[in-house]
Amino acid sequence: MSRAIKHLLIGGLIIMNISIPTAATATENKLTIVNPKTLYDPSPNGYSTAVITPPGARVAYISGQGGQDATGGLSVDFAVQVKQAYANLSAALAGIGAKPNQVAKLTVYVVDHDMSKLEVLTRNVKEMFGEALPAQTLVPVPKLAIDPMLFEVEAIVVLD
């Protein structure tokens, strides 16, 4: 093996062992939350930049949970729908034997999104996830599956 290749391999091993600076780590289920110091800290807005799952983990995908109550009723109020959708997500997690700190990624869909809705979204996600905020993407949409539906949240969950 040439001397140049040996130096590249050694350099690669050194780089691979450098840790990524993070703001928080969820250790109970070994999800690693990463908020690089070189990027804007998104945690005040209720999400993390990235989440690393442990090797060999089983993953579950929870379908979009809307603001319908157990009878299928749906409030016309955005804040009520968001609160109910997170309660539904919590019930779906419990149904698969998982807890909020096992959620690696959320995708939320908001009808007619505007900046006034961010406070409601941030408050609810922080109430559910505390400091172990999952990665999250907000997608503004013109409409969801049912006309009065204003919000939906889906999740990727690490089970092991």
N, C-alpha and C positions, 0 to 999 in steps of 0.2 A: 504494500500500500504506500502510495507516495506521501511525502511529508505534508504537502498542501492538503490532501484529503484528510489526513489525521487531524490537522489543525481545524478544518471545517467541522469534522465530527465532534471534536472536543468543544469547539465554540458552540455548536448546536446543542450539546448536552448542557452546557452552562446556561444558555438562553432558556432551555426548556425547564430548568430548575428555578428560575427567577419567579417569585410570586407576583400575582396581580394585586395591586392595592385595592382594597375593598372597604366599603363603609359598614357592611354588616354581613354576617354569615349565619344561616340557619343550620344548626348542628344536629338537632334531634333526629332528622331524617337524612342528613348529609347533603342537602341542597346547599350549594355555595352561591350566595348572592353577590354579584359583582357590580360595583359602581366605581369605575376607574376615576382616579383623581384628576385625570386629564380631560374628563367630560363633565358637563353640567350634572349636578346631583339631582336626580329626579325624585328622590324619596319624599320631599315635601309635597309632591303632587300625587303620591300614592302608588308609585311603581319603582322598579329597579331596572337598570340598564340590561342586565343579563343574569341568567341563572344557570349554573352548571349542575347537571344531574350526575349521580354516582355511576361508575361503570356497571353494566349489567342490570340496571334498574328496570323494573316493569313500569310501563306508562299506561295511564288511562286517559281517555278523552271524554270530557263531559260536554254534552250538547248544550247549545245556547239556552240559558234559563232566563225567562222573561218575568214580568211582574205579576203573573196570575197567582191568585191564592188557590187553596186546595179545592175550591169549588169551580175554578176556572174564571172567577171574577177578576176584572182588571180595572183599577182606578184610572181616571183620566189625568191624575197628578203625577208629574215626572218623578218627584222625590219619593212618593209612595211606591211607585213601580220599581225604582232602583233599590229601595230598602227590601221590598218583597223578593226581587230577583236574587239579591245576595242571601236572603233567608232560604230561597229555593236552592241556590248553589250549595249552601251549608248542608241542607238535607240530602242533596245528591252526593256530596262528599261522604257524609255519614253512611249513606246507602252502600258505598263501596269500601267502607272501613277506613276512610282517610280523614285527615284533619287539614285545616287551612294551611298549615306550614308545609304541607306536601305539594301545594300548587306551585308549579314552576312558571306557568304562563297563563295570562288572561287575554282574551280578546273581547272588547266591549263594542257594542253597536249602539249608536245614539241617533235617533231621528231628529232632524233639524238641529243639529248640534250648534251651540254658541257658547261663548266663554262663561255665561251665567250658570251653565250646568256643571262646570268643573268643580265647584265647591261641594255640590251634592255627591258627585262621583268620588272625589278625594275623601270626603268624610266617611262614606260607606266602605270603601276599600280599606281604609286605615282601621275602622272599627272591626272588620273581619280579620285582617292580616297582621295588625300591630306593626312591629318593626321588620318582620320578615316579609317584605313586600315582593310579590312576584314580578317578573317581567310582564309588561302590559302594552297592548296596542289599542288605541281608540279609533274606531272607524265611523265617521259620520255617514249616515245613510238617509235617503229620502223616505224610506218606508221599510217596515219589517213584516213578518208573516201575517200578522193580524192587524187590521187597521188601527185600533186604539193603542197598539203596543208602541212604546216610546224608547224602550231600553231592553238590551239582551246581553248576557255575559256567558262566555264559554271558557272552559278551563282545560289545561293539560296538567295532569297530576302524576307525581312519581309515587308509586305504591311501595316499593322496597328500597 
